[in-house]
Amino acid sequence: MMRYGFVLRTAARQQLAYRGEFVMRAISMVLFMGVFMALWTAVFGVSGRTDLEGYSLTDMVWYLAMTETVALSTSRVFVEIGEAVRAGNLAYTLTRPLSYPFYQLAYSLGNSAPRFLLNLLTAAAVVTVGMGRAAGSLPGLVAFLGMAGLALVLDGLIAVLIGLLAFWIEEVLPAFWIYQKFLFTVGGLFLPLEMFPAWLRRVVRWLPFQFITYAPARAFVDFEPGFVLRAVAGQVAYVALLTGLVTLVWRLARQRMVVHGG
């Protein structure tokens, strides 16, 4: 674990070295939140309602700030894995005294941590100024931070799985696009799940995508101990399931690599 921790810290320091990229990310978050504030102000104004499915205008904008904070901090480690497999460079990394997929997971989390902090601070500043008030509570913020950490672990494991598909398919980007669209829709990135039809909510609650974006944001804007405990239990269960799946897929991938000599 100390070795994986070293990989995580090294990746985080590398991210902090690219200040220009940090500035561009902050500008992107400002633009996104500006659009969302204008959009939902118009929606509430046209509807003439003060809340939608229990979300006020302020709650909705803060919910989107939290989902965007997580979504814009997620992993792209599948790109590196796919390129390493295609180029045949993977063999050089196997000499490290670490499991390759979990090395990539630690590297991914190290990249995500500084981006998450920047996105959170930028989104909070923009929404506080734009809406004129804060939302949530201190317990909600603590729950969000813990659940967002688990969400990034979940996302990292999924990204590693997508990258390992390069052993069977040449290009892994289509698999990522499918995963991304699930986050956009049934993951609750743009709409809380309370606004979905009842039948769809029953299906979505068994999928991992809600635990990456919806659950942490919902815990922030509407803290309920029961909901937080259920959501954390779901996150932990999926982390365990995906960890086992990554281990299995990596074992199969190594056999395929030996067979093909690459």
GIKAWO-V239215 format. One record per helix or strand of 3 or more residues. SS is the DSSP state (@ for helix, = for strand). FROM is the first residue (numbers start at 1). TO is the last residue. Records with the same first field share a line. If there is no record, write none. Layout:
# GIKAWO-V239215
SS->FROM-TO / FROM-TO
This chain:
# GIKAWO-V239215
@->2-17 / 19-47 / 57-71 / 77-87 / 90-93 / 100-131 / 138-167 / 173-184 / 193-195 / 198-204 / 209-211 / 214-221 / 225-260
